Amino acid sequence: MQGHRRRMIGQVVSDKMDKTVVVVVETRKRHPLYDKVIQVTKRYKAHDEKNDCHVGDRVQIVESRPLSGEKRWVVEAVLERAQ
C-alpha cells in the first residue's frame, strides 16, 4: 500500500516549528460554471525529522499516517534549495 501514497511538490513558507514545516502547494483547476482556469493554493503541515528544510526550499511531500492534530504529510525530498 505504500506505493499508492499521494505525492505533492510545493514551497516551504514557514519553518518556525520544531520538526514541522508549512508547505504551499499550487494547483490549477477549471471553474465548474465559468470554465476559467484558476490557481488554487493550499497549505500543508509536513514532518521534517532533521529540521533540514528552510523557507524558500522546493520540497516533495508524501502522505502518511496522522502524526499530530494537523500533520498528515512527511517531507520526502528537498528538490531545490533557496538562494
C-alpha positions in Angstrom: 0.0 0.0 0.0 3.0 2.3 0.4 3.4 2.8 -3.3 -0.1 4.3 -3.6 0.5 7.3 -1.4 -0.2 10.8 -2.8 2.8 13.0 -3.5 2.9 16.8 -4.0 5.6 19.4 -4.8 5.5 22.7 -3.0 7.4 25.5 -1.5 8.3 25.9 2.2 6.8 29.1 3.7 7.4 28.5 7.4 10.0 26.5 9.4 9.4 28.1 12.8 8.0 24.9 14.4 10.2 22.1 15.6 10.4 19.2 13.1 7.5 20.7 11.1 7.3 22.9 8.0 4.4 24.5 6.3 4.4 23.8 2.5 2.3 25.7 0.0 1.1 23.7 -3.0 -0.4 25.5 -6.0 -2.7 23.5 -8.4 -4.6 24.6 -11.5 -8.3 23.9 -11.5 -11.1 24.7 -14.0 -14.1 26.6 -12.6 -17.2 24.4 -13.0 -19.5 27.2 -14.2 -17.3 29.8 -15.9 -14.8 27.3 -17.4 -11.9 29.5 -16.5 -8.6 28.0 -15.2 -7.9 29.3 -11.7 -5.0 28.7 -9.4 -5.8 27.1 -6.0 -3.3 27.5 -3.2 -3.4 25.1 -0.2 -1.1 24.9 2.9 0.0 21.6 4.3 1.9 20.9 7.5 4.7 18.3 6.9 7.0 16.4 9.2 10.7 17.3 8.8 12.6 15.0 11.1 16.1 16.6 10.8 14.9 20.2 10.6 16.6 20.3 7.2 14.2 22.5 5.2 14.2 26.2 5.3 11.9 29.0 3.9 12.0 29.1 0.1 13.0 25.4 -0.5 11.1 23.4 -3.0 10.2 20.1 -1.5 8.3 16.9 -2.3 5.9 15.7 0.4 4.2 12.3 0.7 1.0 11.3 2.5 1.4 9.4 5.8 -0.5 8.4 8.9 -1.7 11.2 11.2 1.3 12.4 13.1 -0.4 15.2 15.1 -3.7 17.1 15.1 -3.0 18.7 11.7 0.1 16.9 10.4 -0.5 14.2 7.8 2.4 14.7 5.4 6.2 13.9 5.5 8.9 15.7 3.6 10.3 13.1 1.2 13.0 15.1 -0.6 14.3 18.6 -0.9 14.3 19.3 -4.7 15.8 22.8 -4.7 17.4 24.9 -2.1 16.5 28.6 -1.5 19.1 31.2 -2.7 
